[in-house]
Amino acid sequence: MKKNMGQADTIIRLVLAAVMAILFFTNTISGTLGMVLLLLGGVFAATSVISFCPLYVPFGINTCKKK
């Protein structure tokens, strides 16, 4: 897997994942919407850790700096 996410994209996704987790665990957002946001936050965190977003591939998006 080739990296296709840059540093700014990774940081933004990690911040969004943290905000979604905080909203869920403080019961600000609960129920089905809370579970969906928690799952989406998990996906954001996972893609940030591996620096690869599968949705970028079909659209040819690459935010990683060229070497």
C-alpha positions, 0 to 999 in steps of 0.5 A: 500500500502506497501512502496517499495522505499528507501530514495535514490530512492525517492531523485533521482526521485524528482531531475529528476522530477525537472529537467524535469519540469525546462527543460519544463518551460524554453522551452528548451524542448517543443512540444510532447517530452516536454509534455511526459517528464512533465508527466513522471516527474509528475509520478516520483514526485507522486511516490516519495511522496507516496514512492510506485512504482507500477512497482517495484511490478511485478519485486519484487524490494524493495529499502526500508530498512527492519525494 
